[in-house]
Amino acid sequence: MPKLPRISSREAIRALERLGFEQIRQTGSHVVMKKQTPKGTTGCVVPLHQELKVGTLSGILKQAQVTPEEFIENL
């Protein structure tokens, strides 16, 4: 597994949008994103921070069911 980069939440949101996710809503400092798949709806919550910690980014990718390799390709 490649090492996840330290990026801002805006960069993470842009990469997820390239993967087909769209912003559904924002509550305070959290953006909710969803994607329609043949198996159903996949969603994730991205906190708006200057820099996301690696563990937080890893959790976002697990929620979104996106591999780190796939995510890094779309940065």
The first five atom37 places (N, CA, C, CB, O) and aatype in JSON, in Angstrom:
{
  "aatype": [12, 14, 11, 10, 14, 1, 9, 15, 15, 1, 6, 0, 9, 1, 0, 10, 6, 1, 10, 7, 13, 6, 5, 9, 1, 5, 16, 7, 15, 8, 19, 19, 12, 11, 11, 5, 16, 14, 11, 7, 16, 16, 7, 4, 19, 19, 14, 10, 8, 5, 6, 10, 11, 19, 7, 16, 10, 15, 7, 9, 10, 11, 5, 0, 5, 19, 16, 14, 6, 6, 13, 9, 6, 2, 10],
  "atom_mask": [
    [1, 1, 1, 1, 1],
    [1, 1, 1, 1, 1],
    [1, 1, 1, 1, 1],
    [1, 1, 1, 1, 1],
    [1, 1, 1, 1, 1],
    [1, 1, 1, 1, 1],
    [1, 1, 1, 1, 1],
    [1, 1, 1, 1, 1],
    [1, 1, 1, 1, 1],
    [1, 1, 1, 1, 1],
    [1, 1, 1, 1, 1],
    [1, 1, 1, 1, 1],
    [1, 1, 1, 1, 1],
    [1, 1, 1, 1, 1],
    [1, 1, 1, 1, 1],
    [1, 1, 1, 1, 1],
    [1, 1, 1, 1, 1],
    [1, 1, 1, 1, 1],
    [1, 1, 1, 1, 1],
    [1, 1, 1, 0, 1],
    [1, 1, 1, 1, 1],
    [1, 1, 1, 1, 1],
    [1, 1, 1, 1, 1],
    [1, 1, 1, 1, 1],
    [1, 1, 1, 1, 1],
    [1, 1, 1, 1, 1],
    [1, 1, 1, 1, 1],
    [1, 1, 1, 0, 1],
    [1, 1, 1, 1, 1],
    [1, 1, 1, 1, 1],
    [1, 1, 1, 1, 1],
    [1, 1, 1, 1, 1],
    [1, 1, 1, 1, 1],
    [1, 1, 1, 1, 1],
    [1, 1, 1, 1, 1],
    [1, 1, 1, 1, 1],
    [1, 1, 1, 1, 1],
    [1, 1, 1, 1, 1],
    [1, 1, 1, 1, 1],
    [1, 1, 1, 0, 1],
    [1, 1, 1, 1, 1],
    [1, 1, 1, 1, 1],
    [1, 1, 1, 0, 1],
    [1, 1, 1, 1, 1],
    [1, 1, 1, 1, 1],
    [1, 1, 1, 1, 1],
    [1, 1, 1, 1, 1],
    [1, 1, 1, 1, 1],
    [1, 1, 1, 1, 1],
    [1, 1, 1, 1, 1],
    [1, 1, 1, 1, 1],
    [1, 1, 1, 1, 1],
    [1, 1, 1, 1, 1],
    [1, 1, 1, 1, 1],
    [1, 1, 1, 0, 1],
    [1, 1, 1, 1, 1],
    [1, 1, 1, 1, 1],
    [1, 1, 1, 1, 1],
    [1, 1, 1, 0, 1],
    [1, 1, 1, 1, 1],
    [1, 1, 1, 1, 1],
    [1, 1, 1, 1, 1],
    [1, 1, 1, 1, 1],
    [1, 1, 1, 1, 1],
    [1, 1, 1, 1, 1],
    [1, 1, 1, 1, 1],
    [1, 1, 1, 1, 1],
    [1, 1, 1, 1, 1],
    [1, 1, 1, 1, 1],
    [1, 1, 1, 1, 1],
    [1, 1, 1, 1, 1],
    [1, 1, 1, 1, 1],
    [1, 1, 1, 1, 1],
    [1, 1, 1, 1, 1],
    [1, 1, 1, 1, 1]
  ],
  "atom_positions": [
    [[0.85, -1.18, 0.0], [0.0, 0.0, 0.0], [0.89, 1.23, 0.0], [-0.96, 0.0, 1.22], [1.79, 1.34, 0.83]],
    [[0.65, 2.16, -0.92], [1.48, 3.36, -0.96], [1.2, 4.27, 0.23], [1.26, 4.12, -2.26], [0.12, 4.24, 0.81]],
    [[2.19, 5.04, 0.58], [2.04, 5.98, 1.68], [1.12, 7.12, 1.25], [3.43, 6.52, 2.14], [1.31, 7.72, 0.2]],
    [[0.12, 7.4, 2.07], [-0.82, 8.47, 1.73], [-0.16, 9.83, 1.94], [-2.11, 8.35, 2.58], [0.55, 10.03, 2.93]],
    [[-0.4, 10.76, 1.03], [0.19, 12.1, 1.17], [-0.59, 12.94, 2.17], [0.23, 12.8, -0.2], [-1.75, 12.66, 2.47]],
    [[0.05, 13.98, 2.68], [-0.64, 14.95, 3.53], [-1.17, 16.04, 2.61], [0.33, 15.55, 4.65], [-0.42, 16.8, 2.01]],
    [[-2.49, 16.09, 2.52], [-3.13, 17.05, 1.62], [-4.22, 17.79, 2.37], [-3.71, 16.35, 0.37], [-4.61, 17.4, 3.47]],
    [[-4.7, 18.87, 1.77], [-5.79, 19.62, 2.39], [-7.12, 18.92, 2.05], [-5.8, 21.11, 1.91], [-7.19, 18.08, 1.16]],
    [[-8.15, 19.3, 2.78], [-9.46, 18.7, 2.52], [-9.98, 19.1, 1.14], [-10.47, 19.12, 3.62], [-10.67, 18.31, 0.49]],
    [[-9.66, 20.3, 0.69], [-10.1, 20.75, -0.64], [-9.5, 19.87, -1.74], [-9.71, 22.23, -0.87], [-10.17, 19.53, -2.71]],
    [[-8.22, 19.49, -1.58], [-7.58, 18.61, -2.56], [-8.23, 17.23, -2.54], [-6.06, 18.49, -2.28], [-8.42, 16.61, -3.59]],
    [[-8.57, 16.75, -1.34], [-9.23, 15.44, -1.21], [-10.6, 15.47, -1.87], [-9.36, 15.05, 0.28], [-10.99, 14.52, -2.55]],
    [[-11.34, 16.56, -1.67], [-12.67, 16.69, -2.27], [-12.56, 16.7, -3.8], [-13.37, 17.98, -1.78], [-13.35, 16.06, -4.48]],
    [[-11.58, 17.43, -4.33], [-11.38, 17.47, -5.78], [-11.06, 16.09, -6.34], [-10.26, 18.45, -6.13], [-11.58, 15.7, -7.39]],
    [[-10.21, 15.35, -5.64], [-9.84, 14.0, -6.11], [-11.06, 13.08, -6.06], [-8.7, 13.42, -5.24], [-11.26, 12.27, -6.97]],
    [[-11.88, 13.19, -5.01], [-13.08, 12.36, -4.92], [-14.08, 12.73, -6.02], [-13.74, 12.51, -3.53], [-14.77, 11.86, -6.55]],
    [[-14.17, 14.01, -6.36], [-15.05, 14.42, -7.45], [-14.6, 13.83, -8.77], [-15.11, 15.96, -7.54], [-15.43, 13.46, -9.61]],
    [[-13.28, 13.72, -8.98], [-12.75, 13.1, -10.2], [-13.11, 11.61, -10.25], [-11.22, 13.28, -10.28], [-13.2, 11.02, -11.32]],
    [[-13.31, 11.01, -9.07], [-13.67, 9.6, -8.98], [-15.18, 9.39, -9.1], [-13.16, 9.0, -7.67], [-15.65, 8.25, -9.0]],
    [[-15.94, 10.47, -9.29], [-17.38, 10.32, -9.5], [-18.25, 10.72, -8.32], [0.0, 0.0, 0.0], [-19.47, 10.63, -8.41]],
    [[-17.65, 11.16, -7.23], [-18.44, 11.6, -6.07], [-18.93, 13.02, -6.3], [-17.59, 11.53, -4.77], [-18.32, 13.79, -7.04]],
    [[-20.04, 13.36, -5.67], [-20.53, 14.74, -5.74], [-20.9, 15.21, -4.34], [-21.76, 14.85, -6.69], [-21.3, 14.42, -3.48]],
    [[-20.74, 16.51, -4.12], [-21.06, 17.09, -2.82], [-22.57, 17.16, -2.69], [-20.41, 18.51, -2.65], [-23.25, 17.75, -3.53]],
    [[-23.09, 16.55, -1.63], [-24.52, 16.54, -1.39], [-24.9, 17.72, -0.5], [-24.97, 15.21, -0.74], [-25.84, 18.46, -0.79]],
    [[-24.15, 17.89, 0.59], [-24.44, 18.98, 1.51], [-23.22, 19.25, 2.38], [-25.67, 18.67, 2.38], [-22.27, 18.47, 2.41]],
    [[-23.29, 20.37, 3.1], [-22.24, 20.72, 4.05], [-22.91, 21.13, 5.35], [-21.32, 21.86, 3.51], [-23.8, 21.98, 5.35]],
    [[-22.48, 20.52, 6.44], [-22.98, 20.89, 7.75], [-21.78, 21.35, 8.57], [-23.73, 19.7, 8.44], [-20.92, 20.55, 8.93]],
    [[-21.71, 22.63, 8.86], [-20.58, 23.17, 9.59], [-19.3, 22.97, 8.81], [0.0, 0.0, 0.0], [-19.17, 23.45, 7.68]],
    [[-18.35, 22.26, 9.41], [-17.06, 22.06, 8.75], [-16.92, 20.65, 8.16], [-15.94, 22.31, 9.73], [-15.8, 20.16, 8.01]],
    [[-18.04, 20.01, 7.82], [-18.0, 18.68, 7.23], [-18.8, 18.66, 5.93], [-18.55, 17.63, 8.22], [-19.94, 19.13, 5.88]],
    [[-18.18, 18.1, 4.88], [-18.83, 17.98, 3.58], [-19.22, 16.52, 3.38], [-17.88, 18.47, 2.43], [-18.4, 15.62, 3.55]],
    [[-20.48, 16.29, 3.02], [-20.98, 14.94, 2.77], [-20.96, 14.72, 1.26], [-22.43, 14.73, 3.37], [-21.5, 15.52, 0.49]],
    [[-20.33, 13.62, 0.85], [-20.21, 13.3, -0.57], [-20.8, 11.93, -0.84], [-18.72, 13.36, -1.03], [-20.7, 11.03, -0.01]],
    [[-21.44, 11.77, -2.0], [-22.05, 10.5, -2.37], [-21.75, 10.17, -3.82], [-23.56, 10.53, -2.14], [-21.44, 11.04, -4.64]],
    [[-21.86, 8.86, -4.12], [-21.64, 8.37, -5.49], [-22.61, 7.21, -5.72], [-20.15, 7.92, -5.72], [-22.73, 6.32, -4.87]],
    [[-23.28, 7.22, -6.85], [-24.16, 6.12, -7.21], [-23.34, 5.03, -7.89], [-25.31, 6.6, -8.14], [-22.58, 5.31, -8.82]],
    [[-23.49, 3.79, -7.43], [-22.81, 2.65, -8.04], [-23.86, 1.58, -8.36], [-21.68, 2.09, -7.1], [-24.98, 1.65, -7.86]],
    [[-23.51, 0.61, -9.18], [-24.49, -0.46, -9.47], [-24.92, -1.21, -8.2], [-23.89, -1.46, -10.47], [-26.02, -1.74, -8.14]],
    [[-24.06, -1.25, -7.2], [-24.38, -1.94, -5.94], [-25.18, -1.08, -4.98], [-23.1, -2.39, -5.26], [-25.67, -1.58, -3.97]],
    [[-25.33, 0.22, -5.28], [-26.05, 1.13, -4.4], [-25.31, 2.44, -4.26], [0.0, 0.0, 0.0], [-24.5, 2.81, -5.1]],
    [[-25.6, 3.13, -3.17], [-24.99, 4.44, -2.93], [-23.8, 4.29, -1.98], [-26.02, 5.43, -2.34], [-23.87, 3.6, -0.97]],
    [[-22.71, 4.95, -2.32], [-21.52, 4.99, -1.48], [-21.34, 6.43, -1.04], [-20.25, 4.45, -2.23], [-21.45, 7.35, -1.85]],
    [[-21.05, 6.64, 0.25], [-20.88, 8.0, 0.74], [-19.7, 8.12, 1.67], [0.0, 0.0, 0.0], [-19.17, 7.13, 2.17]],
    [[-19.3, 9.36, 1.89], [-18.23, 9.64, 2.84], [-18.36, 11.07, 3.35], [-16.84, 9.41, 2.2], [-19.02, 11.9, 2.73]],
    [[-17.74, 11.34, 4.47], [-17.76, 12.65, 5.09], [-16.32, 13.17, 5.15], [-18.41, 12.61, 6.51], [-15.43, 12.49, 5.66]],
    [[-16.11, 14.38, 4.63], [-14.77, 14.98, 4.61], [-14.77, 16.22, 5.51], [-14.34, 15.35, 3.15], [-15.5, 17.17, 5.23]],
    [[-13.96, 16.22, 6.58], [-13.87, 17.42, 7.43], [-13.02, 18.48, 6.72], [-13.27, 17.08, 8.83], [-12.03, 18.15, 6.07]],
    [[-13.41, 19.72, 6.84], [-12.67, 20.81, 6.2], [-11.53, 21.25, 7.1], [-13.6, 22.02, 5.88], [-11.74, 21.97, 8.08]],
    [[-10.3, 20.81, 6.77], [-9.11, 21.15, 7.52], [-8.03, 21.63, 6.56], [-8.61, 19.94, 8.36], [-8.05, 21.3, 5.37]],
    [[-7.09, 22.42, 7.08], [-5.95, 22.86, 6.26], [-5.16, 21.66, 5.77], [-5.04, 23.82, 7.06], [-4.75, 21.6, 4.61]],
    [[-4.94, 20.7, 6.68], [-4.19, 19.5, 6.34], [-4.85, 18.31, 7.02], [-2.69, 19.63, 6.77], [-5.03, 18.3, 8.24]],
    [[-5.22, 17.3, 6.23], [-5.83, 16.1, 6.79], [-4.74, 15.17, 7.31], [-6.7, 15.38, 5.73], [-3.72, 14.96, 6.65]],
    [[-4.96, 14.62, 8.49], [-4.01, 13.63, 9.01], [-4.15, 12.36, 8.19], [-4.26, 13.35, 10.54], [-5.2, 12.1, 7.61]],
    [[-3.09, 11.57, 8.15], [-3.07, 10.36, 7.34], [-4.16, 9.39, 7.79], [-1.69, 9.69, 7.41], [-4.81, 8.77, 6.95]],
    [[-4.38, 9.25, 9.08], [-5.42, 8.36, 9.59], [-6.81, 8.82, 9.2], [0.0, 0.0, 0.0], [-7.68, 8.0, 8.89]],
    [[-7.03, 10.13, 9.21], [-8.32, 10.68, 8.79], [-8.57, 10.41, 7.32], [-8.38, 12.2, 9.08], [-9.66, 10.0, 6.93]],
    [[-7.54, 10.65, 6.49], [-7.67, 10.4, 5.06], [-7.91, 8.92, 4.79], [-6.4, 10.87, 4.32], [-8.69, 8.57, 3.9]],
    [[-7.25, 8.06, 5.53], [-7.44, 6.62, 5.39], [-8.89, 6.24, 5.71], [-6.46, 5.85, 6.3], [-9.49, 5.42, 5.01]],
    [[-9.45, 6.83, 6.76], [-10.84, 6.58, 7.13], [-11.82, 7.05, 6.06], [0.0, 0.0, 0.0], [-12.81, 6.38, 5.78]],
    [[-11.53, 8.2, 5.46], [-12.38, 8.73, 4.39], [-12.38, 7.76, 3.2], [-11.89, 10.14, 3.94], [-13.42, 7.49, 2.62]],
    [[-11.19, 7.24, 2.85], [-11.09, 6.32, 1.72], [-11.81, 5.01, 2.0], [-9.62, 6.05, 1.39], [-12.39, 4.42, 1.09]],
    [[-11.79, 4.53, 3.25], [-12.52, 3.31, 3.61], [-14.02, 3.54, 3.48], [-12.17, 2.86, 5.04], [-14.74, 2.69, 2.96]],
    [[-14.5, 4.7, 3.97], [-15.93, 5.03, 3.83], [-16.33, 5.08, 2.36], [-16.24, 6.38, 4.5], [-17.39, 4.58, 1.98]],
    [[-15.47, 5.67, 1.54], [-15.77, 5.87, 0.12], [-15.52, 4.6, -0.7], [-14.93, 7.01, -0.43], [-15.88, 4.55, -1.88]],
    [[-14.92, 3.59, -0.1], [-14.56, 2.34, -0.77], [-13.66, 2.61, -1.98], [-15.83, 1.59, -1.22], [-13.88, 2.09, -3.07]],
    [[-12.64, 3.43, -1.74], [-11.66, 3.79, -2.77], [-10.3, 3.31, -2.29], [-11.66, 5.35, -3.04], [-9.95, 3.49, -1.13]],
    [[-9.53, 2.7, -3.18], [-8.19, 2.25, -2.8], [-7.24, 3.45, -2.77], [-7.68, 1.15, -3.78], [-7.45, 4.42, -3.5]],
    [[-6.19, 3.38, -1.94], [-5.21, 4.47, -1.91], [-4.56, 4.72, -3.28], [-4.13, 4.17, -0.89], [-4.29, 5.87, -3.64]],
    [[-4.31, 3.64, -4.04], [-3.7, 3.78, -5.36], [-4.6, 4.58, -6.29], [-3.41, 2.4, -5.97], [-4.15, 5.49, -6.99]],
    [[-5.89, 4.23, -6.28], [-6.88, 4.92, -7.11], [-6.96, 6.4, -6.74], [-8.27, 4.25, -6.96], [-7.02, 7.27, -7.6]],
    [[-6.94, 6.67, -5.43], [-7.04, 8.03, -4.94], [-5.83, 8.86, -5.36], [-7.19, 8.04, -3.41], [-5.97, 9.98, -5.84]],
    [[-4.63, 8.3, -5.18], [-3.39, 9.01, -5.51], [-3.32, 9.32, -7.01], [-2.17, 8.19, -5.09], [-2.81, 10.37, -7.4]],
    [[-3.82, 8.41, -7.85], [-3.84, 8.65, -9.3], [-4.7, 9.86, -9.66], [-4.35, 7.41, -10.04], [-4.44, 10.53, -10.66]],
    [[-5.73, 10.14, -8.86], [-6.66, 11.22, -9.17], [-6.37, 12.53, -8.45], [-8.04, 10.79, -8.84], [-7.17, 13.46, -8.51]],
    [[-5.23, 12.61, -7.77], [-4.87, 13.87, -7.09], [-4.5, 14.94, -8.11], [-3.7, 13.66, -6.11], [-4.18, 16.06, -7.73]]
  ]
}
